[in-house]
Amino acid sequence: MRSRRRFRADAASCSRLRSRRRPEADSSEVAVLDLKTGQRKILIRGGADAQYVESGHLIFAAAGTLRAVRFDSVRLEVLSDPVTVVEHVHMKPTGAANYAVSRAGHTRLCAGELGGQTALRSLVWVDRKGHEERINAPLRAYGPRAVSPDGTRLAISILDHGNTQIWIWDLARETLRP
């Protein structure tokens, strides 16, 4: 079970977002746990690897896509039907998806192609409407990544000759360094 703290300050002290992946893909779920009462509430069935963004949305993976729903972080309720925002997202059997979301939710970073961990991939920004913009980074065997809190850098795992290392991509300088 994956757990991420991705709520605004008014809800962060009392709630935790959880994803549960089960062997059957359609039985995965995204739930919220009230840390004060211990109550668990299912928010999304058939989704995994969810993140809350400050725009008031939950972004989650389902069936090889990234989807979004409007979410009330105070009442802990989904306010809309899911909308697909990115297609062809590589997902692992655990339900983890290859994406990261900036805190403000303005952009998402996704693997540019499907394939195993050793496949050469490009990096792309995807806006809220699903439009892709290639990042001028070299093709590499990119793995999981994260956007820095200030949105200026990416921490990216890269598989090279059987070893995985964390590299930093500086968005302004367009440089990659270990």
N, C-alpha and C positions, 0 to 999 in steps of 0.2 A: 504494500500500500504506500503510495506516495503522499507526501504532505507538504503543503506550501503555505506560508503566511503571506498573503497578498491582499490584505484588506486595508482600507483607510484607517487612520488613527482611531476614529470613533468606534470601529468594530474590531480592531486588531487585538485588543486585550481580552476579548471574549470568544473569538471564533477562529477556527482553523479549517482551511479547505482541504479536502481529502479526495484522492482518486483511488478506486479499487478496480483492479484488473482481474478478471476471472477467465478461466479457459475458454469459455464461449464469448466471442467478441461482443455480441449484443447484450451480454449481462454485465458489462463493465458499467461503472457508475461514478459520478462526481457527487460528493456529499459535503456538508458542512457540519462540523462538530462544535457545539457550544461548550467551551472549556469550563464554564461555571456550573452548568447543570449536567454535563455529560450527554446531553441529548444529541442524537445524530439525525440529520435531515437530508434525504436524497434530493439533489437538485436536478441532475441530468442522468438519464439511463442511456447506456450505449456510448458513453464518452469517457475519456481518460486524460490524464496529464493536464489538468486545468490550471489556469492562472487568472487572477483578478487584475484588471487594469483600472487606473484612476478615472478613466472615462465612464466608469460604471458598467463595464462589461466583463463577462467571463469568457476567456478564450480556451477552447479545449479541442482535443484530437478525437476524431471518430472516423472509422472506415477510410483511413488514408487522407483525410482532409482536416483542415483547421476550421472550426466553427466558432461563432460568437453568439452570445445571448446578452440582453440587457439584464443587469443584476442589481438589486437593492441590497447594499451591504449592511444596512441597519436592520431591516426586517428579514434579511437572509432569504430572499425570494427571487426566483427567475421571473422576469417581466416580459419576455418575448419568446417567440419560437426561434430555434437555431437558424443561423444564416451561414452558409459556407463562405469563408473569406479567402481560403487558399486550398487549391486541390493538389494532389500528388505529393503529400507529405510522407516521408519515410517514417514508419512506425515499427518499433520493436515488439516482440511477442509480449513483453511486460506491459505494454500500453504506452510506454514513453515515446514521444514524438520528437523529431529533430527540429525544434524551433525555440526561439527565445522572444520575449516581449519586453519592450522598454517599459519603464514604470508608467509613463503617460499613455502607453498603448498606441503611440503614433505609428510605429512600424514593427514588423515582425521579421525575424531573420530565419530563413528556411534553407534546407539543402536544395540545390538546384536540380538534382536528379535523384532517382531512386537507386538503390543498389546496396551492396554490402559495405561494411565499414572501410574496406580497402579501395572502393571505387573512387576515382578522381571526381571531385565535385567543384562546382562554382558556388559562390555565396551571393545571395540576392536579398535586397530589402523588398518587402511586400507591403504596400500601403493598405488602408482599411477597405479599399475597393477591389483589392486583389491584383493591382498593377505591380509588376515586378521591375526592379531596377538592379542590374548587375553591379556588384561591388568589384572594383578593379583589383581583386586579390588573385594570386596565382592558383591554378587548379591544384588541389591537394586532396588527400584522403581525410577530409574534415569529419569530425564527430560532433559530440555535444558542444554547445556554445552558450555563452551568456553575455548580455549587454551590460556594460558598466552602469552604475546608478546615474551618472551624469550623461550617459548616452554618447560618449566620445570614443569608447574603445570596446572591442569584443575580446573575450577570452574564449579561445577555441582549442579543442583537443585535436591534434593531428597525428595520424598513424604514419610512421616513417620507418621502414625496414624492421617491422615487428614491434617497435616501441611507440608508445603513445606519450606525447608531450603536450603541455599547455603553451600555446603561443598567444601573443597579443597583437591584434590588428588595430592600428590607430586610424580612425576614420578620416581625420583631417589631413594627416600626412601621407595616408595610403601606404603604410609600412607594416610589415609583419616581422615580429621578433620573438625569440624564445623567452 
